[in-house]
Amino acid sequence: MARFFFDSGDGDLVFEDEIGVECAGLEEVRRAGFEGLVDLTRESLKSVDGQQLFIEVRDENGAKILRLSLSLRVKSNV
């Protein structure tokens, strides 16, 4: 199994994963990235509107192989 690093962020702010996770393949990487984005979203719902959240996955050589992103917006009709 290879080690992948799941960096996370909000807009221009990036938190680099220095530990990584071992995954058997790209499908497992996608699943782990999606779960990380869901967790990041859950935490961000407590803060201000306008979040641009992402998880960017790097392989052991530092190559970026996957990016998952989500925009959070609140629109009031009142």
Backbone bond lengths (Angstrom), bond angles and torsions (degrees), N, CA, C in turn:
res aa  C-N    CA-C-N  psi(-1)  N-CA   C-N-CA  omega(-1)  CA-C   N-CA-C  phi
1 M - - - 1.458 - - 1.522 109.15 -
2 A 1.301 115.58 145.69 1.460 121.92 179.49 1.525 109.69 -98.43
3 R 1.334 115.14 156.66 1.464 121.17 178.18 1.525 108.86 -97.85
4 F 1.340 114.77 134.40 1.456 121.88 178.39 1.522 109.01 -124.18
5 F 1.331 115.35 150.12 1.459 121.92 -176.75 1.523 108.87 -116.33
6 F 1.331 115.71 128.93 1.459 122.79 -173.59 1.530 109.41 -109.26
7 D 1.339 115.62 89.80 1.460 120.83 177.67 1.525 108.04 -76.99
8 S 1.322 116.88 144.98 1.462 120.22 -179.12 1.514 109.54 -130.14
9 G 1.322 115.29 159.99 1.447 117.84 179.37 1.506 114.14 -171.59
10 D 1.330 112.55 174.43 1.455 123.75 178.87 1.518 105.68 -134.18
11 G 1.309 117.54 105.08 1.456 120.31 -177.50 1.516 110.88 67.72
12 D 1.344 116.39 -120.74 1.459 121.35 -178.13 1.521 113.31 -89.14
13 L 1.316 118.13 -8.69 1.459 122.68 -178.75 1.527 109.54 -84.66
14 V 1.351 116.79 121.72 1.461 121.42 -177.30 1.521 110.14 -121.62
15 F 1.321 115.65 132.40 1.463 122.03 174.36 1.519 107.30 -109.32
16 E 1.342 116.33 112.26 1.460 120.48 -177.89 1.515 111.59 -79.99
17 D 1.313 115.34 133.23 1.457 123.13 174.84 1.525 107.38 -79.04
18 E 1.314 117.44 116.06 1.461 121.40 -178.90 1.526 112.62 -98.66
19 I 1.334 117.15 -7.31 1.466 120.91 -176.93 1.525 111.31 -101.36
20 G 1.313 116.60 -48.90 1.454 121.15 -179.49 1.512 113.33 81.14
21 V 1.330 114.06 172.70 1.462 122.66 -179.37 1.523 107.61 -138.04
22 E 1.318 116.81 137.84 1.457 120.28 175.70 1.523 109.37 -82.52
23 C 1.336 115.37 129.51 1.461 121.24 179.74 1.528 108.90 -130.70
24 A 1.333 115.33 147.78 1.460 121.20 -177.06 1.530 112.86 -78.06
25 G 1.312 117.60 -23.14 1.457 119.89 -178.48 1.509 111.51 -175.39
26 L 1.333 115.47 -177.54 1.464 120.94 -175.33 1.527 112.50 -62.90
27 E 1.331 117.66 -35.78 1.468 119.62 179.00 1.529 110.78 -62.79
28 E 1.318 116.88 -41.02 1.467 120.44 177.69 1.525 110.97 -67.93
29 V 1.331 117.21 -35.58 1.467 121.71 176.06 1.527 109.68 -62.70
30 R 1.329 117.05 -45.55 1.471 121.02 178.90 1.519 111.38 -60.40
31 R 1.322 115.84 -44.26 1.466 120.43 -179.10 1.530 110.53 -63.27
32 A 1.331 117.03 -45.08 1.468 120.96 179.16 1.526 110.89 -65.15
33 G 1.331 117.37 -39.21 1.458 120.88 177.68 1.516 112.06 -64.40
34 F 1.324 116.58 -42.53 1.465 121.08 178.55 1.524 110.67 -63.37
35 E 1.337 117.07 -44.26 1.467 120.53 178.37 1.527 110.70 -61.56
36 G 1.330 116.79 -39.25 1.461 120.55 177.23 1.516 112.14 -64.44
37 L 1.337 116.73 -39.94 1.463 120.65 178.87 1.527 110.90 -66.63
38 V 1.320 117.41 -38.58 1.467 121.18 176.89 1.526 109.82 -62.00
39 D 1.337 117.46 -45.17 1.470 120.95 178.43 1.522 111.22 -62.70
40 L 1.330 116.73 -43.26 1.463 121.42 179.36 1.526 110.28 -62.61
41 T 1.322 117.32 -40.08 1.460 122.12 178.69 1.519 110.83 -64.30
42 R 1.319 116.09 -44.25 1.468 120.70 179.91 1.533 110.19 -57.58
43 E 1.324 117.26 -43.37 1.468 121.27 179.23 1.524 111.06 -67.39
44 S 1.325 117.30 -38.30 1.463 121.53 -175.43 1.513 113.41 -75.62
45 L 1.323 118.39 -20.24 1.464 120.70 179.33 1.516 112.01 -63.49
46 K 1.327 117.02 -17.32 1.465 121.53 179.59 1.525 111.73 -80.54
47 S 1.325 117.16 -13.03 1.462 119.90 -175.25 1.526 111.56 -109.89
48 V 1.299 115.61 -161.42 1.460 123.27 -170.34 1.532 112.58 -69.45
49 D 1.316 114.95 153.07 1.458 124.47 175.37 1.530 110.22 -64.07
50 G 1.322 116.60 157.40 1.455 120.96 174.31 1.511 114.35 93.86
51 Q 1.303 117.67 21.02 1.462 121.15 -178.98 1.532 110.81 -72.47
52 Q 1.313 116.34 140.38 1.462 123.69 172.33 1.527 105.82 -119.02
53 L 1.301 117.24 90.83 1.459 121.97 -172.88 1.524 111.08 -94.65
54 F 1.344 116.11 148.25 1.459 118.95 176.69 1.525 111.40 -154.35
55 I 1.311 113.77 157.14 1.457 123.97 168.45 1.522 105.01 -124.93
56 E 1.318 116.78 125.92 1.453 121.55 177.86 1.523 107.72 -118.96
57 V 1.322 116.56 128.64 1.459 121.63 -174.01 1.524 109.98 -104.91
58 R 1.343 114.59 131.42 1.468 122.16 175.88 1.525 109.00 -114.90
59 D 1.332 115.86 148.87 1.458 118.89 174.06 1.528 109.57 -88.46
60 E 1.330 116.91 -175.44 1.466 121.62 -177.01 1.523 113.12 -62.52
61 N 1.335 117.06 -23.12 1.463 121.50 179.65 1.523 112.81 -91.02
62 G 1.330 116.65 -1.03 1.458 120.92 179.50 1.517 114.46 90.96
63 A 1.338 117.09 0.04 1.468 120.23 179.33 1.528 109.71 -73.17
64 K 1.332 116.26 132.44 1.466 121.28 177.41 1.526 108.17 -77.67
65 I 1.343 116.05 121.71 1.462 119.32 -175.03 1.524 114.05 -113.53
66 L 1.332 117.10 -16.61 1.461 119.58 -176.03 1.521 109.53 -158.83
67 R 1.327 115.81 142.63 1.470 121.04 174.81 1.521 108.14 -136.54
68 L 1.322 115.96 126.18 1.458 122.62 175.13 1.517 106.24 -113.98
69 S 1.331 118.04 134.61 1.462 119.55 -178.31 1.523 110.86 -141.23
70 L 1.327 113.85 160.85 1.461 121.42 -177.46 1.520 108.52 -153.28
71 S 1.333 116.59 136.02 1.463 121.79 175.21 1.517 108.70 -106.85
72 L 1.325 116.50 131.24 1.462 121.84 177.98 1.521 108.99 -108.53
73 R 1.316 116.27 121.40 1.463 121.95 178.99 1.521 109.04 -133.35
74 V 1.306 115.78 143.44 1.458 121.32 174.22 1.522 106.77 -118.89
75 K 1.324 116.81 126.98 1.459 121.40 179.25 1.519 108.02 -122.77
76 S 1.305 115.63 120.39 1.460 120.90 179.05 1.522 109.33 -97.35
77 N 1.295 116.32 135.06 1.462 121.64 176.58 1.520 111.52 -99.79
78 V 1.315 116.12 11.83 1.464 120.62 -178.41 1.506 109.24 -107.34
